[in-house]
Amino acid sequence: MALDEFVAELDQLAEEAADSFSLASDASMLEDLRVQILGAKSGQLKSAQKGLGKMPPADKPLAGKHFNQTKQRIEEAYALAQGRLDSASSTQDASCFDATEPGSRPRIGHLHPITQTVQELKDIFGRLGFSVAEGPEIEDERHNFDALNIDRSHPARDPLDNFYLQTACTAAASSKGEGEVSDGRLESPWLLRSQTSTVQIRVMEENPPPIRIVSLGRVYRPDTADATHYPMFHQIEGLLVDTDVTMADLKTVLRIFCSSYLGEEVHVRFRPSFFPFTEPSVEVDMQWGDGWVEMGGAGMVDPNVFRAVGYDPDKVTGFAFGLGVERLCARRFGITDIREFFKNDIRFLDQF
């Protein structure tokens, strides 16, 4: 094919395409024309492009340049027609609009009650001088157990009470019969964190005292779901480390928090308990109405925890506490079954 014939064919195609696009009366017709002319598989321009292969080598640069210019002309004509139809549609819509007609209120979502609670807890403890710290949800045994003074014989490390993860390394060890502990289970260094106390360890490892933080997030335990338990739930844990910190400071912080979140009529009491990472340890109960409700655990940080992160227990003291976010939210809104938080029932969630 001669160069002048190829150029003439392209010019004719561009003119016909522009005329066709200008006559399109609606978006559907314009789209059909676009596919017919500019279609990537069988469009007219694609067919014309095959003529490039028939050109003499010396003419191919000029032919290719003219082909690109033709494609640009056709695309511009298409864009012009598209703008014309869009403008006409907008004008028509505007002419049909009746400003006196009542509008349709759009359905606007809102934050989940647990998320609302988490944000409010952050705000309250922020006013008490606590900063928010975060950490990973997949943890190693050191941060989830060892550094928290939970030894290997403690029942909290039982595989039936945790979500241990089988990694590629542990899978290989299992196939070889290696990596097993005395009870026959495969030892895994990774698990879904069972408490947000792991964040406290990470913060103390990286920062010298004084420390004043709260950590909020999801934790995982293989509990049977019922009105007060769920295999995934949220915790808020607080940590204050300084000199001369006492149980009186702990109770004062929790009392101020409870009165801020649940109201002035709430009272706090401590009952003796045991946790490996605090000594002494207490259960925290809150009175709201006629009875007492257990909300979490607390105590003075055990010296072994300080030693695990490089602190000198002879120079610093501190307290820690952990509260269940679902329980706080349920108590606040009078909900008797925490499973309602995870059903995604719009009828339930619309109340908050």
Secondary structure, 3 states (H helix, E strand, C coil): CCHHHHHHHHHHHHHHHHHHHHHCCCHHHHHHHHHHHHCCCCCHHHHHHHHHHHCCCCCHHHHHHHHHHHHHHHHHHHHHHHHHHHHHHHHHHHHHCCCCCCCCCCCCCCCCHHHHHHHHHHHHHHHCCCEEECCCCEEEHHHHCHHHCCCCCCHHHCHHHCEECCCHHHHHHHHCCCCECCCCCECCCEEECCCCHHHHHHHHHHCCCCEEEEEEEEEECCCCCCCCCCCEEEEEEEEEEECCCCHHHHHHHHHHHHHHHCCCCCEEEEEEEEECCEEEEEEEEEEECCEEEEEEEEEEECHHHHHHCCCCCCCCEEEEEEEEHHHHHHHHHCCCCHHHHHCCCHHHHCCC
